[in-house]
Amino acid sequence: MSSALENKVALVTGGSHGIGRAIAERFARDGAAVGIGFAHDETAAHDAVERIRANGGRAFAVHTELGTDGDAARLWEAFDEAGHEHAEDGKLDILVNNAAKGSFARLAELAEEDFDKVYAASVKAPFFITKLALPRLRDGGRIINISSLAATLASPQMIAYGAAKAALDAFTLALAKDLGPRGITVNSVAPGVILTRNNASLRDNEQAAAQVVARVALGRLGQPEDVAGIAAFLASDDGGWVTGQVIDASGGTAL
């Protein structure tokens, strides 16, 4: 097991599935104790924890539904309760804001209620989770926000989601400037189409998959581990001179 993140403590929101889980598993392999945030799928979260532990890593599940009133405070309360063996003082070194809510509606069909849900989970929650994390985050720490190519590539069918991720990128830029004096780096990672459960239909639809691949310079669909590798670099000492950036993790989509 690598020691790139030895003695570090991390929290990954939305860590029970997909990109979040891949990041959590990678951080654990690199030596960190990882809190796996989840909202609904307790089975998947505990499976992720057990898998990490079976491989010699350290992990714990942190249950909070984001996008609801008081979610940020509840998240850190759950972190303290579940992670006391690994973070006795409540401190951490790495925060990954991965959890988000999608929307597949053009503006003409977008309900105001759905817009509010997207922003509550994808923008408001990361803002205030991070705000409450500031006294917990050790100097020299890392904040990694999982954005999306939808923030910069026209996606009318995901207009609310793309706008939310663009807001997250603006947050990244301002926060990097704000936290620079503490040696804390803040970056966004912007995946393209990644083979997660949200895109599971691509596994069985060869035509649709081929259309996506045709736009990717590297000629294949992305995997969660592709994004996790970038996050691991940013979390490591090697990533310590990178801040305020939105890093494309799309394999060169629509170049």
PyRosetta script that sets phi, psi and omega in degrees:
from pyrosetta import init, pose_from_sequence

init()
pose = pose_from_sequence("MSSALENKVALVTGGSHGIGRAIAERFARDGAAVGIGFAHDETAAHDAVERIRANGGRAFAVHTELGTDGDAARLWEAFDEAGHEHAEDGKLDILVNNAAKGSFARLAELAEEDFDKVYAASVKAPFFITKLALPRLRDGGRIINISSLAATLASPQMIAYGAAKAALDAFTLALAKDLGPRGITVNSVAPGVILTRNNASLRDNEQAAAQVVARVALGRLGQPEDVAGIAAFLASDDGGWVTGQVIDASGGTAL")
pose.set_psi(1, 133.9)
pose.set_omega(1, -179.2)
pose.set_phi(2, -66.9)
pose.set_psi(2, 156.9)
pose.set_omega(2, 179.0)
pose.set_phi(3, -117.9)
pose.set_psi(3, 21.9)
pose.set_omega(3, -177.6)
pose.set_phi(4, -59.7)
pose.set_psi(4, -29.2)
pose.set_omega(4, 180.0)
pose.set_phi(5, -118.8)
pose.set_psi(5, 28.5)
pose.set_omega(5, -178.0)
pose.set_phi(6, -58.1)
pose.set_psi(6, 135.9)
pose.set_omega(6, 179.1)
pose.set_phi(7, 69.4)
pose.set_psi(7, 10.7)
pose.set_omega(7, 176.2)
pose.set_phi(8, -92.5)
pose.set_psi(8, 153.3)
pose.set_omega(8, 175.3)
pose.set_phi(9, -120.0)
pose.set_psi(9, 131.5)
pose.set_omega(9, -177.0)
pose.set_phi(10, -128.6)
pose.set_psi(10, 154.6)
pose.set_omega(10, 170.1)
pose.set_phi(11, -128.9)
pose.set_psi(11, 128.9)
pose.set_omega(11, 177.6)
pose.set_phi(12, -119.4)
pose.set_psi(12, 111.5)
pose.set_omega(12, 176.5)
pose.set_phi(13, -75.5)
pose.set_psi(13, 149.8)
pose.set_omega(13, -176.0)
pose.set_phi(14, 60.9)
pose.set_psi(14, 43.0)
pose.set_omega(14, -171.7)
pose.set_phi(15, -95.1)
pose.set_psi(15, 6.0)
pose.set_omega(15, -175.8)
pose.set_phi(16, -90.0)
pose.set_psi(16, -15.8)
pose.set_omega(16, -176.8)
pose.set_phi(17, -139.0)
pose.set_psi(17, 161.8)
pose.set_omega(17, 164.0)
pose.set_phi(18, 55.2)
pose.set_psi(18, -133.7)
pose.set_omega(18, -176.5)
pose.set_phi(19, -60.9)
pose.set_psi(19, -44.3)
pose.set_omega(19, -179.2)
pose.set_phi(20, -59.7)
pose.set_psi(20, -42.7)
pose.set_omega(20, 179.4)
pose.set_phi(21, -66.6)
pose.set_psi(21, -41.4)
pose.set_omega(21, 178.7)
pose.set_phi(22, -61.3)
pose.set_psi(22, -39.6)
pose.set_omega(22, 177.9)
pose.set_phi(23, -65.4)
pose.set_psi(23, -45.3)
pose.set_omega(23, 180.0)
pose.set_phi(24, -60.2)
pose.set_psi(24, -44.8)
pose.set_omega(24, -179.4)
pose.set_phi(25, -65.9)
pose.set_psi(25, -38.2)
pose.set_omega(25, 178.4)
pose.set_phi(26, -66.9)
pose.set_psi(26, -44.8)
pose.set_omega(26, 178.1)
pose.set_phi(27, -58.6)
pose.set_psi(27, -42.1)
pose.set_omega(27, -179.7)
pose.set_phi(28, -64.6)
pose.set_psi(28, -40.8)
pose.set_omega(28, 177.4)
pose.set_phi(29, -62.7)
pose.set_psi(29, -31.1)
pose.set_omega(29, -179.8)
pose.set_phi(30, -84.8)
pose.set_psi(30, 2.8)
pose.set_omega(30, 171.3)
pose.set_phi(31, 109.5)
pose.set_psi(31, -4.8)
pose.set_omega(31, -177.6)
pose.set_phi(32, -81.2)
pose.set_psi(32, 153.1)
pose.set_omega(32, 165.4)
pose.set_phi(33, -87.2)
pose.set_psi(33, 126.2)
pose.set_omega(33, -168.7)
pose.set_phi(34, -120.3)
pose.set_psi(34, 124.5)
pose.set_omega(34, 170.0)
pose.set_phi(35, -86.1)
pose.set_psi(35, 126.2)
pose.set_omega(35, -177.5)
pose.set_phi(36, -104.3)
pose.set_psi(36, 102.4)
pose.set_omega(36, -179.7)
pose.set_phi(37, -75.2)
pose.set_psi(37, 139.3)
pose.set_omega(37, 176.8)
pose.set_phi(38, -150.8)
pose.set_psi(38, 158.8)
pose.set_omega(38, -178.9)
pose.set_phi(39, -108.3)
pose.set_psi(39, -53.7)
pose.set_omega(39, -169.8)
pose.set_phi(40, -120.5)
pose.set_psi(40, -38.0)
pose.set_omega(40, -171.4)
pose.set_phi(41, -90.1)
pose.set_psi(41, 81.2)
pose.set_omega(41, -178.6)
pose.set_phi(42, -63.5)
pose.set_psi(42, -36.7)
pose.set_omega(42, -179.4)
pose.set_phi(43, -60.8)
pose.set_psi(43, -46.1)
pose.set_omega(43, -179.7)
pose.set_phi(44, -65.8)
pose.set_psi(44, -39.8)
pose.set_omega(44, -179.9)
pose.set_phi(45, -62.6)
pose.set_psi(45, -45.8)
pose.set_omega(45, -179.0)
pose.set_phi(46, -71.9)
pose.set_psi(46, -29.5)
pose.set_omega(46, 173.9)
pose.set_phi(47, -63.5)
pose.set_psi(47, -42.0)
pose.set_omega(47, 178.1)
pose.set_phi(48, -62.5)
pose.set_psi(48, -43.1)
pose.set_omega(48, 179.1)
pose.set_phi(49, -61.3)
pose.set_psi(49, -47.2)
pose.set_omega(49, -177.5)
pose.set_phi(50, -66.1)
pose.set_psi(50, -36.7)
pose.set_omega(50, 178.5)
pose.set_phi(51, -64.5)
pose.set_psi(51, -42.6)
pose.set_omega(51, 178.4)
pose.set_phi(52, -63.0)
pose.set_psi(52, -45.3)
pose.set_omega(52, -179.0)
pose.set_phi(53, -65.3)
pose.set_psi(53, -37.8)
pose.set_omega(53, 179.3)
pose.set_phi(54, -63.2)
pose.set_psi(54, -26.6)
pose.set_omega(54, 179.1)
pose.set_phi(55, -93.8)
pose.set_psi(55, 11.2)
pose.set_omega(55, 175.5)
pose.set_phi(56, 91.4)
pose.set_psi(56, 7.7)
pose.set_omega(56, -178.5)
pose.set_phi(57, -96.3)
pose.set_psi(57, -177.6)
pose.set_omega(57, -179.4)
pose.set_phi(58, -123.6)
pose.set_psi(58, 130.4)
pose.set_omega(58, -178.4)
pose.set_phi(59, -158.2)
pose.set_psi(59, 158.7)
pose.set_omega(59, 176.3)
pose.set_phi(60, -152.2)
pose.set_psi(60, 150.3)
pose.set_omega(60, -176.5)
pose.set_phi(61, -93.0)
pose.set_psi(61, 137.7)
pose.set_omega(61, -177.7)
pose.set_phi(62, -124.4)
pose.set_psi(62, 108.5)
pose.set_omega(62, -173.8)
pose.set_phi(63, -95.5)
pose.set_psi(63, 121.0)
pose.set_omega(63, 172.5)
pose.set_phi(64, -160.1)
pose.set_psi(64, 135.0)
pose.set_omega(64, 174.3)
pose.set_phi(65, -88.7)
pose.set_psi(65, 115.5)
pose.set_omega(65, -179.5)
pose.set_phi(66, -85.2)
pose.set_psi(66, 159.8)
pose.set_omega(66, -176.6)
pose.set_phi(67, 88.5)
pose.set_psi(67, 12.7)
pose.set_omega(67, 179.3)
pose.set_phi(68, -123.4)
pose.set_psi(68, 159.5)
pose.set_omega(68, -178.8)
pose.set_phi(69, -59.1)
pose.set_psi(69, 133.7)
pose.set_omega(69, 177.2)
pose.set_phi(70, 75.4)
pose.set_psi(70, 14.4)
pose.set_omega(70, -174.1)
pose.set_phi(71, -63.7)
pose.set_psi(71, -39.2)
pose.set_omega(71, -176.2)
pose.set_phi(72, -63.3)
pose.set_psi(72, -45.9)
pose.set_omega(72, 179.4)
pose.set_phi(73, -63.8)
pose.set_psi(73, -40.8)
pose.set_omega(73, 179.1)
pose.set_phi(74, -65.2)
pose.set_psi(74, -35.6)
pose.set_omega(74, 179.3)
pose.set_phi(75, -60.8)
pose.set_psi(75, -46.6)
pose.set_omega(75, -177.4)
pose.set_phi(76, -72.3)
pose.set_psi(76, -30.0)
pose.set_omega(76, 172.9)
pose.set_phi(77, -63.6)
pose.set_psi(77, -43.4)
pose.set_omega(77, 178.6)
pose.set_phi(78, -66.1)
pose.set_psi(78, -37.3)
pose.set_omega(78, 176.7)
pose.set_phi(79, -60.4)
pose.set_psi(79, -45.9)
pose.set_omega(79, -179.6)
pose.set_phi(80, -63.8)
pose.set_psi(80, -40.9)
pose.set_omega(80, -177.8)
pose.set_phi(81, -69.7)
pose.set_psi(81, -46.0)
pose.set_omega(81, -175.2)
pose.set_phi(82, -80.1)
pose.set_psi(82, -27.8)
pose.set_omega(82, -172.3)
pose.set_phi(83, -106.9)
pose.set_psi(83, 16.3)
pose.set_omega(83, -173.0)
pose.set_phi(84, -62.5)
pose.set_psi(84, -27.1)
pose.set_omega(84, 178.9)
pose.set_phi(85, -70.8)
pose.set_psi(85, -26.8)
pose.set_omega(85, -175.7)
pose.set_phi(86, -103.6)
pose.set_psi(86, -23.7)
pose.set_omega(86, -178.9)
pose.set_phi(87, -138.3)
pose.set_psi(87, 71.5)
pose.set_omega(87, -174.6)
pose.set_phi(88, -58.8)
pose.set_psi(88, -33.7)
pose.set_omega(88, -178.2)
pose.set_phi(89, -91.9)
pose.set_psi(89, 3.2)
pose.set_omega(89, -179.3)
pose.set_phi(90, 76.7)
pose.set_psi(90, 5.9)
pose.set_omega(90, -178.5)
pose.set_phi(91, -85.8)
pose.set_psi(91, 157.0)
pose.set_omega(91, 174.1)
pose.set_phi(92, -147.0)
pose.set_psi(92, 168.6)
pose.set_omega(92, -176.8)
pose.set_phi(93, -113.4)
pose.set_psi(93, -26.3)
pose.set_omega(93, -173.8)
pose.set_phi(94, -137.8)
pose.set_psi(94, 128.2)
pose.set_omega(94, 174.2)
pose.set_phi(95, -120.5)
pose.set_psi(95, 124.2)
pose.set_omega(95, 176.3)
pose.set_phi(96, -113.8)
pose.set_psi(96, 112.8)
pose.set_omega(96, 175.6)
pose.set_phi(97, -88.7)
pose.set_psi(97, 91.9)
pose.set_omega(97, -176.5)
pose.set_phi(98, -107.6)
pose.set_psi(98, -34.3)
pose.set_omega(98, -175.8)
pose.set_phi(99, -60.7)
pose.set_psi(99, 139.2)
pose.set_omega(99, 179.9)
pose.set_phi(100, -158.2)
pose.set_psi(100, 170.5)
pose.set_omega(100, 175.6)
pose.set_phi(101, -123.4)
pose.set_psi(101, 131.0)
pose.set_omega(101, -179.5)
pose.set_phi(102, -89.4)
pose.set_psi(102, 169.6)
pose.set_omega(102, 175.4)
pose.set_phi(103, -151.7)
pose.set_psi(103, 131.7)
pose.set_omega(103, 179.6)
pose.set_phi(104, -120.5)
pose.set_psi(104, 67.9)
pose.set_omega(104, -179.4)
pose.set_phi(105, -143.7)
pose.set_psi(105, 137.6)
pose.set_omega(105, 171.3)
pose.set_phi(106, -75.4)
pose.set_psi(106, 166.4)
pose.set_omega(106, -175.0)
pose.set_phi(107, -56.8)
pose.set_psi(107, -39.6)
pose.set_omega(107, -177.0)
pose.set_phi(108, -62.4)
pose.set_psi(108, -26.6)
pose.set_omega(108, -178.9)
pose.set_phi(109, -105.5)
pose.set_psi(109, -0.2)
pose.set_omega(109, -173.0)
pose.set_phi(110, -78.2)
pose.set_psi(110, 120.4)
pose.set_omega(110, 177.4)
pose.set_phi(111, -82.3)
pose.set_psi(111, 143.7)
pose.set_omega(111, -179.8)
pose.set_phi(112, -59.3)
pose.set_psi(112, -36.8)
pose.set_omega(112, 179.4)
pose.set_phi(113, -63.0)
pose.set_psi(113, -41.1)
pose.set_omega(113, 179.2)
pose.set_phi(114, -68.3)
pose.set_psi(114, -39.0)
pose.set_omega(114, 175.5)
pose.set_phi(115, -57.7)
pose.set_psi(115, -46.0)
pose.set_omega(115, -179.1)
pose.set_phi(116, -62.1)
pose.set_psi(116, -37.8)
pose.set_omega(116, 179.5)
pose.set_phi(117, -66.5)
pose.set_psi(117, -40.4)
pose.set_omega(117, 178.2)
pose.set_phi(118, -61.6)
pose.set_psi(118, -47.0)
pose.set_omega(118, -177.6)
pose.set_phi(119, -71.5)
pose.set_psi(119, -32.9)
pose.set_omega(119, 179.2)
pose.set_phi(120, -63.5)
pose.set_psi(120, -42.8)
pose.set_omega(120, -177.7)
pose.set_phi(121, -84.9)
pose.set_psi(121, -34.3)
pose.set_omega(121, -169.8)
pose.set_phi(122, -97.2)
pose.set_psi(122, -19.0)
pose.set_omega(122, -178.8)
pose.set_phi(123, -123.5)
pose.set_psi(123, -57.5)
pose.set_omega(123, -176.1)
pose.set_phi(124, -62.2)
pose.set_psi(124, -45.4)
pose.set_omega(124, -178.8)
pose.set_phi(125, -60.1)
pose.set_psi(125, -50.4)
pose.set_omega(125, 177.5)
pose.set_phi(126, -59.3)
pose.set_psi(126, -38.1)
pose.set_omega(126, 178.5)
pose.set_phi(127, -56.6)
pose.set_psi(127, -52.1)
pose.set_omega(127, -170.1)
pose.set_phi(128, -87.2)
pose.set_psi(128, -24.0)
pose.set_omega(128, 168.0)
pose.set_phi(129, -61.1)
pose.set_psi(129, -44.6)
pose.set_omega(129, -179.8)
pose.set_phi(130, -68.2)
pose.set_psi(130, -40.5)
pose.set_omega(130, 178.1)
pose.set_phi(131, -56.0)
pose.set_psi(131, -47.2)
pose.set_omega(131, -179.0)
pose.set_phi(132, -73.5)
pose.set_psi(132, -18.1)
pose.set_omega(132, 178.3)
pose.set_phi(133, -79.3)
pose.set_psi(133, -20.5)
pose.set_omega(133, -171.1)
pose.set_phi(134, -56.1)
pose.set_psi(134, -43.8)
pose.set_omega(134, 177.7)
pose.set_phi(135, -74.1)
pose.set_psi(135, -15.2)
pose.set_omega(135, 179.4)
pose.set_phi(136, -88.3)
pose.set_psi(136, -29.3)
pose.set_omega(136, -172.2)
pose.set_phi(137, -76.6)
pose.set_psi(137, 124.1)
pose.set_omega(137, -178.9)
pose.set_phi(138, -69.7)
pose.set_psi(138, 147.9)
pose.set_omega(138, 173.8)
pose.set_phi(139, -56.5)
pose.set_psi(139, 141.4)
pose.set_omega(139, -174.6)
pose.set_phi(140, 83.0)
pose.set_psi(140, 9.2)
pose.set_omega(140, -177.8)
pose.set_phi(141, -78.8)
pose.set_psi(141, -173.7)
pose.set_omega(141, -175.4)
pose.set_phi(142, -134.9)
pose.set_psi(142, 137.1)
pose.set_omega(142, 168.5)
pose.set_phi(143, -121.8)
pose.set_psi(143, 125.0)
pose.set_omega(143, -179.0)
pose.set_phi(144, -124.3)
pose.set_psi(144, 117.4)
pose.set_omega(144, 179.5)
pose.set_phi(145, -102.1)
pose.set_psi(145, 127.9)
pose.set_omega(145, 179.4)
pose.set_phi(146, -88.6)
pose.set_psi(146, 108.9)
pose.set_omega(146, -177.6)
pose.set_phi(147, -96.6)
pose.set_psi(147, -146.0)
pose.set_omega(147, -179.7)
pose.set_phi(148, -164.0)
pose.set_psi(148, 150.8)
pose.set_omega(148, 173.4)
pose.set_phi(149, -62.1)
pose.set_psi(149, -20.4)
pose.set_omega(149, 179.2)
pose.set_phi(150, -63.5)
pose.set_psi(150, -15.6)
pose.set_omega(150, 178.2)
pose.set_phi(151, -73.4)
pose.set_psi(151, -23.0)
pose.set_omega(151, -175.6)
pose.set_phi(152, -126.7)
pose.set_psi(152, -13.4)
pose.set_omega(152, 179.4)
pose.set_phi(153, -108.2)
pose.set_psi(153, 123.2)
pose.set_omega(153, -174.5)
pose.set_phi(154, -52.8)
pose.set_psi(154, 119.4)
pose.set_omega(154, -178.4)
pose.set_phi(155, -137.1)
pose.set_psi(155, 77.6)
pose.set_omega(155, -175.1)
pose.set_phi(156, -55.8)
pose.set_psi(156, -31.4)
pose.set_omega(156, -177.8)
pose.set_phi(157, -77.5)
pose.set_psi(157, -6.7)
pose.set_omega(157, 177.5)
pose.set_phi(158, -129.9)
pose.set_psi(158, 41.3)
pose.set_omega(158, -170.3)
pose.set_phi(159, -62.3)
pose.set_psi(159, -41.0)
pose.set_omega(159, -179.8)
pose.set_phi(160, -70.0)
pose.set_psi(160, -42.1)
pose.set_omega(160, 179.6)
pose.set_phi(161, -64.2)
pose.set_psi(161, -44.6)
pose.set_omega(161, 179.0)
pose.set_phi(162, -62.3)
pose.set_psi(162, -42.1)
pose.set_omega(162, 178.5)
pose.set_phi(163, -64.4)
pose.set_psi(163, -37.8)
pose.set_omega(163, 178.6)
pose.set_phi(164, -64.9)
pose.set_psi(164, -41.6)
pose.set_omega(164, -179.9)
pose.set_phi(165, -70.1)
pose.set_psi(165, -32.9)
pose.set_omega(165, 174.4)
pose.set_phi(166, -63.6)
pose.set_psi(166, -38.8)
pose.set_omega(166, 176.1)
pose.set_phi(167, -62.8)
pose.set_psi(167, -39.4)
pose.set_omega(167, 179.2)
pose.set_phi(168, -64.3)
pose.set_psi(168, -36.9)
pose.set_omega(168, 178.0)
pose.set_phi(169, -66.7)
pose.set_psi(169, -38.3)
pose.set_omega(169, 176.3)
pose.set_phi(170, -65.0)
pose.set_psi(170, -38.8)
pose.set_omega(170, 175.1)
pose.set_phi(171, -59.2)
pose.set_psi(171, -45.1)
pose.set_omega(171, 178.8)
pose.set_phi(172, -56.5)
pose.set_psi(172, -48.2)
pose.set_omega(172, -176.8)
pose.set_phi(173, -61.9)
pose.set_psi(173, -49.2)
pose.set_omega(173, -178.1)
pose.set_phi(174, -66.4)
pose.set_psi(174, -39.8)
pose.set_omega(174, -177.2)
pose.set_phi(175, -69.9)
pose.set_psi(175, -34.2)
pose.set_omega(175, 177.2)
pose.set_phi(176, -60.1)
pose.set_psi(176, -41.1)
pose.set_omega(176, 177.8)
pose.set_phi(177, -66.4)
pose.set_psi(177, -40.9)
pose.set_omega(177, -176.4)
pose.set_phi(178, -67.1)
pose.set_psi(178, -39.3)
pose.set_omega(178, -172.9)
pose.set_phi(179, -98.2)
pose.set_psi(179, -1.8)
pose.set_omega(179, 179.3)
pose.set_phi(180, -52.9)
pose.set_psi(180, -43.4)
pose.set_omega(180, -179.5)
pose.set_phi(181, -59.9)
pose.set_psi(181, -20.3)
pose.set_omega(181, 177.9)
pose.set_phi(182, -91.9)
pose.set_psi(182, 0.8)
pose.set_omega(182, -178.0)
pose.set_phi(183, 73.9)
pose.set_psi(183, 16.1)
pose.set_omega(183, 179.4)
pose.set_phi(184, -91.5)
pose.set_psi(184, 124.9)
pose.set_omega(184, 177.7)
pose.set_phi(185, -92.7)
pose.set_psi(185, 147.5)
pose.set_omega(185, 179.2)
pose.set_phi(186, -134.7)
pose.set_psi(186, 120.5)
pose.set_omega(186, -178.4)
pose.set_phi(187, -140.1)
pose.set_psi(187, 156.2)
pose.set_omega(187, 171.7)
pose.set_phi(188, -107.3)
pose.set_psi(188, 145.0)
pose.set_omega(188, 170.7)
pose.set_phi(189, -117.8)
pose.set_psi(189, 124.9)
pose.set_omega(189, -171.9)
pose.set_phi(190, -114.3)
pose.set_psi(190, 94.3)
pose.set_omega(190, 178.0)
pose.set_phi(191, -72.4)
pose.set_psi(191, 156.8)
pose.set_omega(191, 166.5)
pose.set_phi(192, -92.4)
pose.set_psi(192, -137.7)
pose.set_omega(192, 178.0)
pose.set_phi(193, -77.9)
pose.set_psi(193, 120.7)
pose.set_omega(193, -179.7)
pose.set_phi(194, -118.8)
pose.set_psi(194, 140.2)
pose.set_omega(194, -179.2)
pose.set_phi(195, -76.2)
pose.set_psi(195, 86.2)
pose.set_omega(195, 173.1)
pose.set_phi(196, -118.9)
pose.set_psi(196, -176.2)
pose.set_omega(196, -179.7)
pose.set_phi(197, -63.2)
pose.set_psi(197, -25.9)
pose.set_omega(197, 178.7)
pose.set_phi(198, -69.1)
pose.set_psi(198, -23.4)
pose.set_omega(198, 179.2)
pose.set_phi(199, -117.8)
pose.set_psi(199, 26.1)
pose.set_omega(199, -175.1)
pose.set_phi(200, -61.0)
pose.set_psi(200, -26.8)
pose.set_omega(200, -178.5)
pose.set_phi(201, -61.4)
pose.set_psi(201, -24.5)
pose.set_omega(201, -179.7)
pose.set_phi(202, -67.0)
pose.set_psi(202, -22.4)
pose.set_omega(202, 179.7)
pose.set_phi(203, -67.2)
pose.set_psi(203, -30.1)
pose.set_omega(203, -175.4)
pose.set_phi(204, -106.5)
pose.set_psi(204, -8.5)
pose.set_omega(204, -177.5)
pose.set_phi(205, -112.6)
pose.set_psi(205, 91.6)
pose.set_omega(205, -174.7)
pose.set_phi(206, -63.3)
pose.set_psi(206, -35.9)
pose.set_omega(206, -178.6)
pose.set_phi(207, -66.6)
pose.set_psi(207, -46.1)
pose.set_omega(207, 179.0)
pose.set_phi(208, -64.2)
pose.set_psi(208, -41.3)
pose.set_omega(208, 178.6)
pose.set_phi(209, -62.2)
pose.set_psi(209, -40.9)
pose.set_omega(209, -179.8)
pose.set_phi(210, -64.4)
pose.set_psi(210, -36.4)
pose.set_omega(210, 178.7)
pose.set_phi(211, -65.4)
pose.set_psi(211, -39.0)
pose.set_omega(211, 177.9)
pose.set_phi(212, -68.0)
pose.set_psi(212, -47.7)
pose.set_omega(212, -177.4)
pose.set_phi(213, -60.5)
pose.set_psi(213, -33.5)
pose.set_omega(213, -178.8)
pose.set_phi(214, -61.5)
pose.set_psi(214, -21.1)
pose.set_omega(214, -179.3)
pose.set_phi(215, -94.9)
pose.set_psi(215, -4.4)
pose.set_omega(215, -174.5)
pose.set_phi(216, -101.4)
pose.set_psi(216, 121.6)
pose.set_omega(216, -176.6)
pose.set_phi(217, -58.9)
pose.set_psi(217, -36.0)
pose.set_omega(217, -177.6)
pose.set_phi(218, -83.8)
pose.set_psi(218, -1.8)
pose.set_omega(218, 166.1)
pose.set_phi(219, 74.5)
pose.set_psi(219, 27.5)
pose.set_omega(219, 175.1)
pose.set_phi(220, -156.7)
pose.set_psi(220, 168.6)
pose.set_omega(220, 174.5)
pose.set_phi(221, -78.3)
pose.set_psi(221, 149.0)
pose.set_omega(221, 179.4)
pose.set_phi(222, -77.7)
pose.set_psi(222, 151.5)
pose.set_omega(222, 175.9)
pose.set_phi(223, -114.3)
pose.set_psi(223, 152.4)
pose.set_omega(223, 178.1)
pose.set_phi(224, -53.0)
pose.set_psi(224, -34.4)
pose.set_omega(224, -178.8)
pose.set_phi(225, -65.7)
pose.set_psi(225, -26.1)
pose.set_omega(225, 176.8)
pose.set_phi(226, -62.8)
pose.set_psi(226, -41.5)
pose.set_omega(226, 179.3)
pose.set_phi(227, -72.9)
pose.set_psi(227, -38.8)
pose.set_omega(227, -179.2)
pose.set_phi(228, -61.0)
pose.set_psi(228, -35.7)
pose.set_omega(228, 179.0)
pose.set_phi(229, -63.7)
pose.set_psi(229, -38.9)
pose.set_omega(229, 177.9)
pose.set_phi(230, -67.5)
pose.set_psi(230, -43.2)
pose.set_omega(230, 178.3)
pose.set_phi(231, -61.6)
pose.set_psi(231, -39.1)
pose.set_omega(231, 179.8)
pose.set_phi(232, -63.8)
pose.set_psi(232, -39.7)
pose.set_omega(232, 176.1)
pose.set_phi(233, -61.9)
pose.set_psi(233, -47.2)
pose.set_omega(233, -179.0)
pose.set_phi(234, -63.5)
pose.set_psi(234, -31.7)
pose.set_omega(234, -178.8)
pose.set_phi(235, -77.7)
pose.set_psi(235, -20.6)
pose.set_omega(235, -174.3)
pose.set_phi(236, -84.0)
pose.set_psi(236, 172.3)
pose.set_omega(236, 174.9)
pose.set_phi(237, -61.6)
pose.set_psi(237, -32.9)
pose.set_omega(237, -179.9)
pose.set_phi(238, -62.7)
pose.set_psi(238, -24.6)
pose.set_omega(238, 179.7)
pose.set_phi(239, -92.6)
pose.set_psi(239, 10.8)
pose.set_omega(239, -172.3)
pose.set_phi(240, -72.3)
pose.set_psi(240, -9.9)
pose.set_omega(240, 179.9)
pose.set_phi(241, -108.4)
pose.set_psi(241, 17.3)
pose.set_omega(241, 178.5)
pose.set_phi(242, -117.9)
pose.set_psi(242, 119.3)
pose.set_omega(242, 177.6)
pose.set_phi(243, -153.0)
pose.set_psi(243, 153.1)
pose.set_omega(243, 179.6)
pose.set_phi(244, 72.0)
pose.set_psi(244, 23.5)
pose.set_omega(244, -174.4)
pose.set_phi(245, -112.2)
pose.set_psi(245, 151.5)
pose.set_omega(245, 169.0)
pose.set_phi(246, -109.4)
pose.set_psi(246, 110.4)
pose.set_omega(246, -173.2)
pose.set_phi(247, -97.7)
pose.set_psi(247, 119.9)
pose.set_omega(247, 179.1)
pose.set_phi(248, -67.1)
pose.set_psi(248, 125.5)
pose.set_omega(248, 178.5)
pose.set_phi(249, -125.1)
pose.set_psi(249, 49.7)
pose.set_omega(249, -173.8)
pose.set_phi(250, -115.2)
pose.set_psi(250, 3.9)
pose.set_omega(250, -176.1)
pose.set_phi(251, 69.1)
pose.set_psi(251, 18.6)
pose.set_omega(251, -178.4)
pose.set_phi(252, 80.8)
pose.set_psi(252, 55.4)
pose.set_omega(252, -179.7)
pose.set_phi(253, -83.1)
pose.set_psi(253, 133.1)
pose.set_omega(253, 175.4)
pose.set_phi(254, 56.2)
pose.set_psi(254, 42.8)
pose.set_omega(254, 177.6)
pose.set_phi(255, -70.4)
pose.dump_pdb("model.pdb")
